[in-house]
């Protein structure tokens, strides 16, 4: 499962925190408001019921009272409905006597002489029932509709829910804004690290970017300074050693060529030994050249306008390969902004690799992916196994095809140099399968196609 990034986690934390706080406040506000309104409505209903009960008691205090007329004389409005239980019978202002709305327990309690208040639901509507004892023969009930109050509660719940959602959204927006500004210095660090990884060791962080991150900026810059000095020291060491080896190698090469030319005058063992010496000296010279190239590969790319198609054809001609190997994809400009020396070297190394270990090159493809120039070299070999593809561009690593061809062992640095030159352009090198068999080496050079 993919883990959320820091910005997403902080934003989600702000949103969840704001949502929980808003929900808690909404629930508390809703409960307090509901209790307050219900208590106020209950007090009002009880006062009105006692007042109406006194009117009914007065109206019944006659020899032959007209009960229905007494109930109709009450000013209860449309929200309250009176009921009277007298001598075992129920009376209302209309012909109906909805006595079933009064719970038996409450009725018995009021008949026993105790006032009672209870919230019930009649015909699906919330109702407040107030019971007032009048005498041993009569009890008075008043039913107050709470429908309007319930609708008010629904509106209040919707309003509080909307507020909670808006608060949660505001919390998420605040979290995103806070992380965006808080992580900006870290973004600067990441950008600087990417430039350094691409070979630009002049990149530094401004110490005044953020007062709280001054120590980070200073430490980062010190680290880059030390890294640049160490890399430069190692580069100079490799270059110096390689250059120092060139002179004795040239002498050995000249001596070996003399021995090789006089092979016809040597016995078989001596001639074989001389041939082996000459081959190893050539391989040693190639190794020294590759080490010098690697030492120079850490420097930033010197981009210029280069006709890459013409350069690729020139490299093919120099290696006695047909120029029609070079294929330019439609709508692909051939003028790229690249480092000419590096681009030429990576083409040479890819073609040599295909010739030595891949059964020979079959195509050199030039294409563009947006602003990224793409160089692909196809070969006719057996392909590179999946398990070897990750490490094939490391230094002194040779694939299984190289070990299978003992007579064509290289230095193990050719593809490493290709990867270094691609990285100097901010790109990468990779290998995959060619449709129809063989390998396809792909080099991406971002920012080279305009």
GUDREN-951767 format. One record per atom (N, C-alpha, C): y, z, x. Coordinates in steps of 0.2 Angstrom, whole numbers, padded with zeros to 4 digits, always signed. Layout:
N
YZX;...
REM end
This chain:
450
-0006+0000+0004;+0000+0000+0000;+0006+0000+0004;+0011-0004+0003;+0017-0005+0007;+0022+0001+0006;+0024+0004+0011;+0028+0010+0011;+0035+0007+0010;+0039+0011+0005;+0046+0009+0004;+0050+0010+0010;+0055+0006+0011;+0060+0008+0017;+0064+0014+0015;+0068+0015+0021;+0072+0021+0020;+0078+0021+0015;+0081+0015+0015;+0086+0014+0010;+0083+0014+0003;+0077+0011+0002;+0074+0012-0005;+0072+0019-0007;+0070+0022-0002;+0068+0029-0003;+0074+0034-0005;+0079+0033-0001;+0085+0037-0002;+0088+0035-0009;+0089+0029-0011;+0091+0026-0017;+0087+0029-0023;+0080+0029-0022;+0076+0031-0027;+0077+0039-0028;+0078+0042-0022;+0079+0049-0023;+0085+0051-0026;+0091+0048-0025;+0097+0049-0028;+0096+0047-0036;+0092+0042-0037;+0091+0040-0045;+0087+0045-0048;+0082+0047-0045;+0077+0052-0048;+0081+0059-0049;+0084+0061-0043;+0088+0067-0044;+0093+0067-0049;+0097+0062-0050;+0102+0061-0055;+0099+0061-0062;+0093+0058-0062;+0090+0057-0069;+0087+0064-0071;+0085+0068-0066;+0082+0075-0068;+0088+0079-0070;+0093+0079-0066;+0099+0083-0068;+0102+0081-0075;+0103+0074-0076;+0106+0072-0082;+0101+0074-0088;+0094+0073-0087;+0090+0075-0092;+0090+0082-0094;+0090+0086-0089;+0090+0093-0090;+0097+0095-0094;+0102+0093-0091;+0109+0094-0095;+0109+0091-0102;+0106+0086-0103;+0105+0083-0110;+0101+0087-0114;+0095+0089-0112;+0091+0094-0116;+0094+0100-0117;+0098+0103-0112;+0101+0109-0114;+0107+0108-0119;+0111+0103-0118;+0116+0102-0122;+0114+0100-0129;+0108+0096-0130;+0105+0095-0136;+0103+0101-0140;+0099+0105-0136;+0097+0112-0139;+0102+0116-0141;+0107+0117-0137;+0113+0122-0139;+0117+0119-0145;+0118+0112-0145;+0122+0109-0150;+0118+0110-0157;+0111+0109-0156;+0107+0109-0162;+0107+0116-0165;+0106+0121-0161;+0105+0128-0163;+0112+0130-0166;+0118+0128-0163;+0124+0130-0166;+0125+0127-0172;+0124+0120-0173;+0125+0117-0180;+0121+0120-0185;+0114+0121-0183;+0110+0123-0188;+0112+0130-0190;+0114+0134-0186;+0116+0141-0187;+0122+0141-0192;+0127+0137-0190;+0133+0136-0194;+0131+0134-0201;+0127+0129-0202;+0125+0126-0208;+0121+0132-0212;+0117+0135-0209;+0113+0141-0212;+0118+0146-0215;+0123+0148-0211;+0127+0153-0213;+0131+0151-0219;+0134+0145-0219;+0137+0142-0224;+0133+0141-0230;+0127+0139-0230;+0123+0139-0235;+0121+0145-0239;+0120+0150-0234;+0119+0157-0237;+0125+0160-0241;+0131+0159-0238;+0137+0161-0242;+0138+0158-0248;+0136+0151-0248;+0137+0147-0254;+0132+0150-0259;+0125+0151-0257;+0120+0153-0261;+0122+0160-0265;+0124+0164-0261;+0126+0171-0263;+0131+0170-0269;+0136+0166-0267;+0142+0165-0272;+0139+0162-0278;+0135+0157-0278;+0132+0154-0284;+0127+0159-0287;+0124+0163-0284;+0119+0168-0287;+0123+0173-0291;+0129+0175-0289;+0133+0179-0293;+0136+0176-0299;+0137+0169-0298;+0139+0166-0305;+0134+0165-0310;+0128+0164-0307;+0122+0164-0312;+0120+0170-0315;+0121+0176-0311;+0119+0182-0313;+0124+0184-0319;+0130+0182-0318;+0135+0184-0323;+0134+0179-0329;+0132+0173-0329;+0130+0169-0334;+0124+0171-0338;+0119+0174-0334;+0113+0177-0338;+0114+0183-0341;+0120+0187-0340;+0121+0193-0343;+0124+0193-0350;+0120+0189-0354;+0122+0188-0361;+0116+0189-0365;+0117+0190-0372;+0111+0191-0376;+0107+0185-0376;+0109+0179-0377;+0106+0173-0378;+0109+0167-0373;+0107+0168-0366;+0110+0164-0361;+0107+0156-0361;+0112+0152-0360;+0110+0145-0360;+0109+0143-0352;+0103+0144-0350;+0101+0143-0342;+0103+0137-0339;+0102+0131-0343;+0104+0125-0340;+0111+0124-0339;+0115+0126-0345;+0122+0126-0344;+0125+0130-0339;+0122+0136-0338;+0124+0140-0332;+0123+0137-0326;+0118+0134-0325;+0116+0130-0318;+0121+0124-0317;+0123+0121-0323;+0127+0115-0322;+0134+0117-0321;+0136+0123-0322;+0143+0125-0321;+0144+0127-0314;+0139+0127-0310;+0139+0128-0303;+0142+0122-0299;+0147+0123-0294;+0150+0118-0290;+0146+0117-0284;+0141+0114-0284;+0136+0113-0278;+0137+0106-0275;+0140+0102-0278;+0141+0095-0275;+0134+0092-0275;+0134+0086-0270;+0128+0082-0270;+0123+0085-0265;+0125+0089-0260;+0121+0092-0255;+0117+0098-0257;+0119+0101-0262;+0115+0107-0264;+0112+0106-0271;+0106+0109-0272;+0103+0109-0278;+0100+0116-0280;+0103+0118-0286;+0101+0125-0288;+0094+0125-0292;+0090+0131-0291;+0084+0132-0295;+0084+0139-0297;+0081+0140-0303;+0081+0147-0306;+0074+0148-0309;+0071+0154-0307;+0065+0156-0309;+0066+0162-0314;+0065+0161-0320;+0067+0166-0325;+0061+0167-0330;+0058+0173-0330;+0053+0175-0335;+0047+0170-0334;+0045+0169-0327;+0039+0165-0326;+0040+0157-0327;+0047+0155-0328;+0048+0148-0329;+0053+0146-0324;+0053+0139-0323;+0058+0136-0318;+0063+0132-0322;+0069+0133-0319;+0075+0129-0322;+0079+0126-0317;+0081+0120-0319;+0086+0116-0315;+0091+0113-0319;+0096+0110-0316;+0102+0107-0320;+0099+0101-0324;+0094+0098-0321;+0091+0092-0325;+0084+0094-0328;+0081+0089-0332;+0075+0091-0335;+0070+0092-0330;+0070+0089-0324;+0064+0091-0319;+0065+0098-0317;+0060+0100-0315;+0059+0107-0312;+0055+0107-0306;+0058+0104-0300;+0055+0104-0294;+0053+0110-0291;+0049+0114-0294;+0047+0121-0292;+0042+0120-0286;+0039+0115-0286;+0034+0114-0280;+0037+0114-0273;+0044+0113-0273;+0047+0114-0267;+0048+0120-0264;+0047+0126-0268;+0048+0133-0265;+0041+0135-0263;+0040+0137-0257;+0034+0139-0254;+0032+0146-0258;+0025+0147-0259;+0023+0153-0263;+0025+0159-0259;+0024+0159-0252;+0026+0165-0248;+0033+0167-0249;+0037+0162-0249;+0044+0164-0249;+0046+0166-0256;+0043+0163-0261;+0044+0165-0268;+0042+0172-0270;+0036+0174-0267;+0034+0181-0268;+0038+0186-0264;+0041+0184-0259;+0045+0188-0255;+0052+0190-0259;+0055+0184-0262;+0061+0185-0265;+0060+0189-0272;+0054+0188-0275;+0052+0191-0281;+0052+0199-0280;+0050+0200-0273;+0049+0207-0272;+0056+0210-0270;+0061+0206-0271;+0068+0209-0270;+0071+0208-0263;+0068+0204-0259;+0071+0203-0252;+0073+0195-0252;+0080+0194-0250;+0082+0188-0249;+0079+0184-0243;+0078+0178-0243;+0074+0174-0238;+0078+0167-0237;+0077+0165-0231;+0080+0158-0229;+0074+0154-0225;+0073+0148-0227;+0068+0144-0224;+0069+0137-0224;+0068+0134-0218;+0069+0126-0218;+0062+0123-0220;+0062+0118-0224;+0056+0115-0227;+0058+0107-0227;+0053+0103-0228;+0054+0096-0229;+0052+0095-0237;+0056+0092-0240;+0055+0090-0247;+0056+0082-0248;+0050+0079-0250;+0050+0072-0251;+0052+0068-0244;+0050+0071-0239;+0051+0069-0232;+0058+0070-0229;+0062+0074-0233;+0069+0075-0231;+0070+0083-0228;+0073+0084-0223;+0074+0091-0221;+0079+0095-0226;+0076+0101-0227;+0080+0105-0233;+0080+0112-0231;+0086+0115-0232;+0087+0122-0231;+0086+0126-0237;+0081+0131-0238;+0080+0134-0244;+0082+0141-0244;+0087+0143-0248;+0089+0150-0248;+0087+0153-0255;+0084+0159-0254;+0082+0163-0260;+0085+0169-0261;+0088+0171-0267;+0092+0177-0268;+0089+0180-0275;+0086+0186-0274;+0084+0190-0280;+0090+0192-0285;+0089+0191-0291;+0094+0192-0296;+0092+0199-0300;+0086+0199-0302;+0084+0205-0306;+0076+0205-0305;+0073+0209-0309;+0066+0209-0309;+0063+0203-0313;+0067+0200-0317;+0065+0194-0321;+0067+0188-0318;+0072+0188-0314;+0075+0181-0311;+0076+0181-0304;+0075+0175-0301;+0076+0174-0294;+0080+0167-0293;+0085+0167-0289;+0089+0161-0289;+0087+0158-0282;+0087+0151-0282;+0086+0147-0276;+0091+0141-0275;+0093+0140-0269;+0097+0135-0268;+0095+0130-0262;+0094+0124-0263;+0091+0119-0259;+0097+0115-0256;+0098+0116-0249;+0103+0112-0246;+0100+0107-0242;+0102+0100-0243;+0100+0095-0239;+0103+0095-0232;+0098+0094-0227;+0100+0094-0220;+0099+0086-0217;+0099+0082-0222;+0098+0075-0219;+0104+0072-0215;+0110+0074-0217;+0116+0072-0213;+0116+0075-0206;+0114+0081-0206;+0114+0085-0200;+0108+0082-0195;+0103+0080-0198;+0097+0077-0194;+0100+0070-0191;+0103+0066-0195;+0106+0060-0193;+0111+0061-0187;+0115+0067-0188;+0119+0068-0182;+0115+0070-0176;+0110+0074-0177;+0105+0075-0171;+0103+0069-0168;+0101+0064-0172;+0098+0058-0169;+0103+0054-0165;+0109+0054-0168;+0115+0050-0164;+0116+0054-0158;+0116+0061-0158;+0117+0065-0152;+0112+0064-0147;+0106+0063-0149;+0100+0062-0144;+0101+0055-0141;+0103+0050-0145;+0104+0043-0142;+0109+0043-0137;+0115+0047-0139;+0121+0047-0135;+0119+0051-0128;+0115+0056-0129;+0114+0060-0122;+0109+0056-0118;+0104+0052-0121;+0099+0048-0118;+0103+0043-0114;+0108+0039-0118;+0112+0034-0114;+0116+0037-0108;+0118+0043-0109;+0122+0046-0104;+0118+0047-0098;+0111+0050-0099;+0107+0051-0094;+0105+0045-0090;+0104+0040-0094;+0102+0033-0091;+0108+0031-0086;+0114+0031-0089;+0120+0029-0085;+0121+0034-0079;+0119+0040-0079;+0120+0045-0074;+0115+0043-0068;+0108+0041-0071;+0103+0039-0066;+0105+0033-0063;+0108+0028-0066;+0110+0022-0063;+0116+0023-0058;+0120+0028-0060;+0126+0029-0056;+0123+0033-0049;+0118+0037-0050;+0115+0040-0044;+0112+0035-0040;+0108+0030-0043;+0105+0025-0039;+0110+0021-0035;+0116+0019-0039;+0121+0015-0035;+0125+0019-0030;+0126+0026-0031;+0128+0030-0026;+0124+0031-0020;+0117+0031-0021;+0112+0032-0016;+0112+0025-0012;+0113+0019-0015;+0113+0013-0012;+0119+0012-0007;+0125+0014-0010;+0131+0014-0007;+0131+0019-0001;+0128+0025-0002;+0128+0029+0004;+0124+0027+0009;+0118+0025+0008;+0113+0022+0013;+0116+0016+0016;+0119+0012+0013;+0122+0006+0016;+0127+0007+0021;+0131+0012+0020;+0136+0014+0025;+0133+0019+0030;+0129+0023+0028;+0126+0028+0033;+0121+0024+0038;+0118+0019+0035;+0113+0015+0040;+0116+0009+0043;+0123+0008+0042;+0126+0003+0046;+0126+0004+0053;+0127+0010+0056;+0126+0011+0063;+0119+0009+0066;+0114+0011+0062;+0107+0009+0064;+0106+0002+0063;+0109-0002+0059;+0108-0009+0058;+0111-0012+0065;+0117-0009+0067;+0120-0011+0073;+0115-0010+0079;+0112-0005+0079;+0107-0003+0084;+0101-0008+0084;+0099-0010+0078;+0093-0015+0077;+0095-0022+0079;+0101-0024+0078;+0104-0030+0080;+0104-0031+0087;+0107-0025+0090;+0107-0025+0098;+0101-0025+0101;+0096-0022+0098;+0089-0022+0101;+0086-0029+0100;+0087-0033+0095;+0085-0039+0094;+0088-0044+0100;+0094-0043+0101;+0097-0047+0106;+0095-0046+0113;+0093-0039+0114;+0091-0037+0121;+0084-0040+0121;+0080-0040+0116;+0073-0042+0116;+0073-0050+0117;+0078-0053+0115;+0079-0061+0116;+0081-0062+0123;+0083-0057+0127;+0085-0058+0134;+0092-0057+0136;+0096-0055+0131;+0103-0054+0132;+0105-0047+0133;+0104-0045+0140;+0105-0038+0142;+0112-0036+0143;+0117-0041+0141;+0124-0039+0141;+0126-0035+0134;+0122-0035+0129;+0123-0032+0123;+0124-0024+0124;+0129-0021+0121;+0130-0014+0121;+0133-0012+0114;+0132-0006+0113;+0135-0003+0106;+0141+0000+0108;+0146+0000+0103;+0153+0002+0104;+0152+0010+0103;+0154+0014+0108;+0153+0021+0107;+0157+0024+0101;+0162+0021+0099;+0167+0023+0094;+0165+0021+0087;+0158+0018+0086;+0156+0016+0080;+0156+0021+0075;+0154+0027+0077;+0153+0033+0072;+0153+0039+0076;+0158+0043+0075;+0159+0049+0079;+0152+0053+0079;+0148+0054+0074;+0142+0058+0074;+0137+0054+0077;+0137+0048+0079;+0132+0044+0083;+0134+0042+0090;+0139+0046+0092;+0142+0044+0099;+0136+0045+0104;+0132+0051+0103;+0127+0052+0108;+0122+0047+0108;+0120+0044+0102;+0115+0039+0101;+0118+0033+0105;+0124+0031+0103;+0127+0025+0106;+0127+0025+0114;+0129+0031+0117;+0129+0032+0124;+0122+0032+0127;+0117+0035+0124;+0110+0035+0126;+0107+0028+0126;+0109+0024+0120;+0106+0018+0120;+0109+0013+0125;+0115+0014+0127;+0118+0010+0132;+0116+0011+0139;+0115+0018+0140;+0112+0020+0146;+0105+0017+0147;+0101+0017+0142;+0094+0015+0142;+0094+0007+0143;+0099+0004+0140;+0099-0004+0142;+0101-0005+0149;+0106-0001+0151;+0108-0002+0158;+0102-0001+0163;+0098+0004+0162;+0093+0006+0166;+0087+0000+0166;+0086-0002+0159;+0081-0007+0158;+0083-0014+0162;+0090-0015+0161;+0092-0021+0164;+0092-0021+0172;+0093-0015+0174;+0093-0015+0182;+0085-0015+0184;+0081-0012+0180;+0074-0012+0182;+0071-0019+0181;+0073-0023+0176;+0070-0030+0175;+0073-0034+0180;+0080-0033+0182;+0083-0037+0187;+0080-0036+0194;+0078-0030+0195;+0075-0028+0201;+0068-0031+0202;+0064-0031+0196;+0057-0034+0196;+0058-0041+0197;+0063-0044+0193;+0063-0051+0194;+0065-0054+0201;+0070-0050+0204;+0071-0052+0211;+0065-0051+0216;+0061-0045+0214;+0056-0044+0219;+0051-0050+0218;+0049-0052+0212;+0045-0057+0211;+0047-0064+0214;+0054-0065+0213;+0057-0071+0215;+0057-0071+0223;+0058-0065+0226;+0058-0065+0233;+0051-0066+0236;+0047-0062+0233;+0040-0063+0236;+0037-0070+0235;+0039-0073+0229;+0037-0080+0228;+0040-0085+0233;+0046-0084+0235;+0050-0088+0239;+0047-0087+0246;+0046-0081+0248;+0043-0079+0255;+0036-0082+0256;+0032-0083+0250;+0026-0086+0251;+0026-0093+0251;+0031-0096+0249;+0032-0104+0249;+0031-0107+0257;+0035-0103+0261;+0034-0106+0268;+0027-0106+0271;+0024-0100+0271;+0017-0101+0274;+0012-0105+0270;+0014-0106+0263;+0010-0110+0259;+0011-0117+0261;+0017-0119+0262;+0018-0126+0264;+0015-0128+0271;+0015-0123+0275;+0011-0124+0282;+0004-0124+0281;+0001-0120+0276;-0006-0120+0275;-0008-0127+0271;-0003-0129+0267;-0004-0135+0263;-0004-0141+0268;+0000-0141+0273;+0000-0147+0278;-0006-0147+0282;-0008-0141+0284;-0014-0140+0288;-0020-0143+0284;-0020-0141+0278;-0026-0142+0273;-0026-0150+0272;-0020-0153+0272;-0020-0160+0271;-0023-0164+0277;-0021-0161+0283;-0024-0164+0289;-0031-0164+0289;-0034-0158+0287;-0041-0157+0287;-0044-0162+0282;-0041-0163+0276;-0044-0167+0271;-0044-0174+0273;-0038-0176+0277;-0038-0183+0279;-0044-0185+0284;-0046-0180+0288;-0051-0180+0293;-0058-0178+0291;-0059-0179+0284;-0065-0176+0281;-0071-0181+0284;-0069-0187+0285;-0075-0192+0287;-0077-0190+0294;-0073-0187+0298;-0075-0185+0305;-0078-0178+0305;-0079-0175+0299;-0082-0168+0299;-0089-0168+0296;-0093-0163+0298;-0100-0162+0295;-0099-0160+0288;-0104-0160+0284;-0104-0159+0277;-0101-0152+0275;-0104-0147+0279;-0102-0140+0277;-0094-0139+0278;-0092-0142+0284;-0085-0141+0286;-0080-0145+0281;-0083-0151+0279;-0079-0155+0274;-0078-0151+0267;-0084-0148+0265;-0084-0145+0259;-0079-0139+0259;-0080-0135+0265;-0075-0129+0266;-0068-0131+0266;-0066-0137+0269;-0060-0139+0269;-0057-0141+0262;-0061-0144+0258;-0060-0146+0251;-0058-0140+0247;-0062-0135+0248;-0061-0129+0244;-0055-0125+0246;-0053-0125+0253;-0047-0122+0255;-0041-0126+0252;-0041-0133+0252;-0036-0137+0249;-0035-0135+0242;-0040-0135+0238;-0040-0134+0231;-0037-0127+0230;-0039-0122+0233;-0036-0115+0232;-0029-0115+0234;-0027-0118+0240;-0020-0118+0242;-0016-0122+0236;-0018-0127+0233;-0015-0130+0228;-0014-0125+0222;-0019-0122+0220;-0019-0117+0215;-0014-0111+0216;-0014-0109+0223;-0010-0104+0225;-0002-0106+0224;-0001-0112+0226;+0006-0115+0225;+0008-0115+0218;+0003-0117+0214;+0005-0117+0207;+0006-0110+0204;+0002-0106+0206;+0003-0099+0204;+0010-0096+0207;+0012-0098+0213;+0019-0096+0215;+0024-0099+0211;+0023-0105+0210;+0028-0109+0205;+0029-0106+0198;+0023-0104+0196;+0023-0101+0189;+0027-0094+0189;+0025-0090+0195;+0028-0083+0195;+0036-0084+0196;+0038-0089+0200;+0045-0090+0200;+0048-0092+0193;+0045-0096+0190;+0047-0098+0183;+0047-0092+0178;+0042-0088+0179;+0043-0082+0175;+0048-0077+0177;+0050-0077+0183;+0055-0073+0185;+0062-0075+0183;+0062-0082+0182;+0069-0084+0179;+0069-0084+0172;+0063-0083+0168;+0063-0084+0161;+0066-0078+0158;+0067-0073+0161;+0071-0067+0158;+0078-0068+0157;+0081-0073+0160;+0088-0075+0159;+0089-0078+0152;+0095-0077+0149;+0097-0080+0143;+0097-0088+0143;+0095-0091+0138;+0095-0098+0137;+0102-0101+0138;+0102-0106+0142;+0109-0110+0143;+0108-0116+0138;+0111-0115+0132;+0110-0121+0127;+0115-0126+0129;+0112-0132+0128;+0117-0138+0128;+0114-0144+0123;+0117-0149+0122;+0115-0154+0118;+0110-0158+0122;+0104-0159+0119;+0098-0162+0122;+0095-0167+0117;+0093-0173+0119;+0089-0177+0115;+0082-0176+0116;+0079-0171+0112;+0072-0168+0113;+0067-0174+0113;+0068-0179+0108;+0063-0184+0108;+0063-0188+0115;+0068-0190+0117;+0068-0193+0124;+0066-0189+0129;+0067-0183+0129;+0064-0178+0134;+0057-0178+0134;+0054-0177+0128;+0047-0177+0127;+0044-0183+0129;+0047-0189+0128;+0044-0195+0130;+0044-0196+0138;+0049-0193+0141;+0050-0193+0148;+0044-0189+0151;+0043-0183+0148;+0038-0178+0151;+0031-0182+0150;+0030-0186+0145;+0023-0189+0144;+0023-0195+0149;+0028-0198+0150;+0028-0203+0156;+0026-0200+0162;+0029-0195+0164;+0028-0191+0170;+0021-0189+0171;+0017-0188+0166;+0010-0186+0166;+0005-0191+0164;+0008-0198+0164;+0004-0203+0163;+0001-0203+0156;+0005-0201+0151;+0003-0201+0144;+0007-0206+0140;+0004-0209+0135;+0007-0214+0131;+0013-0210+0128;+0019-0214+0127;+0025-0211+0124;+0024-0211+0117;+0019-0215+0114;+0019-0214+0107;+0015-0208+0104;+0013-0204+0109;+0011-0197+0107;+0017-0193+0103;+0023-0195+0105;+0029-0191+0102;+0030-0194+0096;+0030-0189+0091;+0031-0191+0084;+0037-0187+0081;+0042-0190+0078;+0048-0187+0075;+0047-0187+0068;+0047-0181+0065;+0046-0181+0057;+0052-0184+0054;+0052-0187+0048;+0057-0190+0045;+0063-0185+0044;+0069-0188+0044;+0075-0184+0043;+0076-0178+0048;+0073-0179+0054;+0074-0174+0059;+0078-0176+0064;+0084-0173+0065;+0088-0176+0071;+0085-0174+0078;+0086-0179+0082;+0083-0178+0089;+0088-0174+0094;+0094-0174+0092;+0099-0170+0096;+0099-0163+0095;+0096-0159+0099;+0095-0151+0098;+0100-0148+0103;+0102-0142+0101;+0105-0137+0106;+0100-0132+0109;+0098-0134+0115;+0092-0130+0118;+0094-0130+0126;+0090-0126+0129;+0090-0125+0136;+0086-0131+0139;+0089-0136+0142;+0085-0142+0144;+0079-0140+0149;+0080-0136+0154;+0075-0134+0159;+0069-0131+0155;+0071-0126+0151;+0066-0122+0148;+0062-0127+0143;+0065-0131+0139;+0062-0135+0134;+0057-0140+0138;+0059-0143+0143;+0055-0147+0147;+0049-0143+0150;+0050-0137+0152;+0045-0133+0155;+0039-0132+0150;+0042-0130+0144;+0037-0128+0139;+0033-0134+0137;+0036-0140+0136;+0032-0146+0135;+0027-0148+0140;+0029-0147+0146;+0025-0148+0152;+0019-0144+0152;+0020-0137+0150;+0014-0132+0150;+0010-0134+0144;+0013-0135+0138;+0008-0137+0133;+0004-0143+0134;+0007-0148+0137;+0003-0154+0138;-0002-0153+0143;-0001-0149+0148;-0006-0147+0154;-0011-0143+0151;-0009-0138+0146;-0014-0134+0143;-0019-0138+0139;-0016-0143+0135;-0021-0148+0131;-0025-0152+0135;-0022-0154+0141;-0026-0159+0145;-0032-0155+0149;-0031-0149+0151;-0036-0145+0154;-0041-0142+0150;-0039-0139+0144;-0043-0135+0140;-0045-0138+0133;-0040-0143+0131;-0041-0145+0124;-0043-0152+0123;-0046-0155+0128;-0049-0162+0127;-0043-0167+0127;-0037-0165+0129;-0032-0170+0130;-0027-0169+0124;-0021-0170+0125;-0016-0170+0119;-0017-0177+0115;-0016-0176+0108;-0016-0181+0103;-0010-0182+0100;-0005-0177+0100;+0001-0178+0097;+0006-0173+0099;+0013-0175+0100;+0018-0171+0101;+0023-0172+0095;+0023-0167+0091;+0027-0167+0084;+0034-0164+0085;+0039-0167+0083;+0046-0164+0083;+0048-0164+0075;+0050-0158+0073;+0052-0157+0066;+0057-0152+0066;+0060-0151+0060;+0065-0146+0059;+0064-0142+0053;+0065-0135+0053;+0064-0131+0047;+0071-0127+0046;+0075-0130+0042;+0082-0127+0042;+0085-0129+0048;+0088-0123+0051;+0091-0124+0058;+0087-0123+0064;+0080-0122+0062;+0075-0121+0068;+0072-0127+0070;+0072-0129+0076;+0068-0134+0079;+0061-0132+0080;+0056-0137+0078;+0049-0135+0079;+0046-0140+0084;+0043-0138+0089;+0039-0142+0093;+0031-0140+0092;+0027-0145+0091;+0020-0144+0090;+0016-0149+0094;+0011-0147+0098;+0007-0151+0102;+0000-0150+0100;-0003-0155+0097;-0010-0156+0095;-0015-0158+0101;-0021-0155+0101;-0026-0157+0106;-0032-0159+0102;-0037-0161+0106;-0044-0163+0103;-0049-0159+0105;-0048-0152+0107;-0053-0148+0109;-0056-0145+0103;-0060-0139+0105;-0064-0135+0100;-0060-0130+0096;-0053-0130+0098;-0049-0125+0094;-0049-0118+0098;-0045-0114+0096;-0044-0107+0098;-0047-0102+0093;-0052-0098+0095;-0055-0093+0090;-0050-0088+0087;-0050-0086+0081;-0046-0081+0078;-0044-0075+0083;-0050-0072+0086;-0049-0066+0089;-0045-0067+0096;-0045-0073+0098;-0041-0075+0105;-0034-0077+0104;-0032-0078+0097;-0025-0081+0096;-0019-0076+0098;-0021-0069+0097;-0015-0064+0098;-0014-0064+0105;-0019-0064+0109;-0017-0063+0116;-0017-0069+0121;-0017-0075+0118;-0018-0081+0122;-0011-0082+0126;-0006-0079+0123;+0001-0080+0126;+0003-0075+0131;-0002-0070+0132;+0000-0065+0137;-0001-0068+0144;+0001-0064+0149;+0001-0066+0156;-0006-0065+0159;-0008-0070+0163;-0015-0070+0166;-0021-0069+0161;-0020-0072+0155;-0025-0072+0150;-0027-0080+0149;-0033-0081+0150;-0036-0088+0148;-0041-0087+0143;-0041-0092+0139;-0046-0092+0133;-0053-0094+0135;-0057-0094+0130;-0064-0096+0132;-0065-0103+0134;-0061-0107+0132;-0061-0114+0134;-0060-0115+0142;-0055-0110+0144;-0054-0110+0151;-0059-0108+0155;-0063-0102+0153;-0068-0100+0157;-0074-0105+0156;-0075-0109+0151;-0080-0113+0150;-0079-0119+0155;-0073-0121+0157;-0071-0126+0162;-0070-0123+0169;-0075-0121+0172;-0073-0118+0179;-0069-0122+0184;-0070-0128+0183;-0067-0133+0188;-0060-0134+0186;-0057-0132+0181;-0050-0133+0179;-0047-0127+0177;-0049-0121+0180;-0045-0115+0179;-0038-0115+0181;-0034-0113+0177;-0027-0113+0179;-0025-0106+0181;-0018-0104+0181;-0016-0098+0184;-0016-0093+0178;-0016-0095+0172;-0016-0090+0166;-0009-0088+0165;-0004-0092+0167;+0003-0090+0166;+0006-0096+0162;+0003-0102+0161;+0006-0107+0158;+0009-0106+0150;+0004-0103+0146;+0006-0101+0139;+0011-0095+0139;+0010-0091+0144;+0015-0085+0144;+0022-0088+0146;+0023-0093+0150;+0029-0096+0151;+0032-0099+0145;+0027-0102+0141;+0030-0105+0135;+0032-0100+0130;+0029-0094+0129;+0031-0089+0125;+0038-0086+0127;+0039-0086+0134;+0045-0083+0137;+0051-0088+0135;+0050-0094+0136;+0055-0099+0135;+0057-0099+0127;+0052-0098+0123;+0053-0098+0116;+0057-0092+0114;+0055-0086+0117;+0059-0080+0116;+0066-0080+0118;+0067-0084+0124;+0074-0084+0126;+0078-0088+0121;+0075-0092+0117;+0079-0096+0112;+0079-0092+0105;+0076-0086+0105;+0076-0082+0099;+0070-0084+0095;+0065-0088+0097;+0060-0090+0093;+0053-0087+0095;+0048-0091+0094;+0041-0088+0095;+0036-0094+0096;+0031-0092+0099;+0025-0097+0100;+0019-0095+0097;+0015-0100+0094;+0009-0098+0090;+0004-0103+0091;-0002-0102+0089;-0007-0107+0089;-0011-0107+0083;-0013-0112+0080;-0017-0113+0074;-0022-0118+0075;-0025-0120+0069;-0030-0126+0069;-0026-0132+0067;-0029-0137+0070;-0026-0144+0068;-0030-0147+0063;-0027-0150+0058;-0032-0153+0053;-0036-0159+0056;-0042-0158+0055;-0047-0163+0058;-0050-0160+0064;-0048-0154+0066;-0051-0152+0072;-0047-0151+0078;-0048-0146+0082;-0043-0145+0088;-0038-0140+0087;-0034-0139+0091;-0029-0134+0091;-0022-0137+0090;-0017-0133+0087;-0010-0135+0086;-0006-0129+0089;-0003-0130+0094;+0002-0125+0097;+0009-0127+0094;+0012-0122+0092;+0018-0122+0088;+0024-0118+0092;+0029-0121+0093;+0035-0117+0096;+0041-0118+0092;+0044-0112+0090;+0050-0112+0085;+0056-0111+0089;+0061-0114+0089;+0068-0113+0093;+0073-0113+0087;+0075-0107+0085;+0080-0106+0080;+0087-0108+0083;+0091-0110+0078;+0098-0112+0080;+0099-0118+0084;+0093-0122+0085;+0094-0128+0089;+0096-0134+0085;+0095-0134+0078;+0096-0140+0074;+0102-0139+0070;+0107-0143+0071;+0113-0142+0067;+0113-0147+0061;
REM end
